[in-house]
């Protein structure tokens, strides 16, 4: 979140121009069942990102937590 805030508040200087930046971020989740195939977590993050973009951009969205077959809830991906 700090990176997104910095991008939004600190314009990019290019020569004499000042360019305001925006940042759209989608955050996915993972469960222990995804260790061997994390594609589902990436698909969730991608879906959350497109949700942000379709609602005007410049925001952060998270996918809803998953509940695996073992009853464990998912965790937010940090990187």
N, C-alpha and C positions, 0 to 999 in steps of 0.2 A: 504494500500500500504506500510505503514511503517513496518508492520509485515512481509510481503513478502520480503522486502528489507533486513530486519534484518536476516531472515532465510538464505537468499542467501549470505550475507557477513560475518556472524558469524558462523564458523563451530562448530559442536557439538563435545565436547571432551568426550570420553568414554575410561577410563583407559589411555593407551598410544596412543590410536587411535584418529585421527581427521577426522570427517565425514562431508563432504560438503553436504548441504541440498539444495533442490530446492522446489519451491512452485508453484502450478497451482491453479488458482482461477477463478471460473465462477460467474458472477454477473447477477442476474435476476432483473426484474422490476415488479411493481405491479400497479394496477389501483384501483379505488374505487369499481369497480365491483368485485374484487377478495377478498374483506374483508371476506366474509363468506366461501370462498373456495380458499385458497391461493396455491392450487396445481399447477396452471398454472405458477405462479411465480417461484416455485421450479423447475418445469420442464424446464423453460427458463434458470435458473442458471445452471442446470445439463447439458443442451445442450451447453451452453457457456463453461462450464468446459471441456466437451469432445472435443469441438472445439480446445481449448488450447492444450489438450493432443495429438490430432491428428496432430497438427502442430509443435510438438517438445517439448512440456511441458515448465515448468519454465516461465510462463507468466500469464497475467490477461486478460480475455475477458469479455465483457459485452453483454448482449442480446440487440437487438435494442428496442428502446422505443415503447410501445404499445399505440394505440389510441383507447379509449373505445367508446362505442356507444354514450356516452354523449359528445364526442369530446375532452375529457380531455386526456392529455398525461400521461404516467406512470411515476413513480419515482423509482430511484435506491434503492434497499434494502440495508440498512446499517449494518445489523447484520446477 
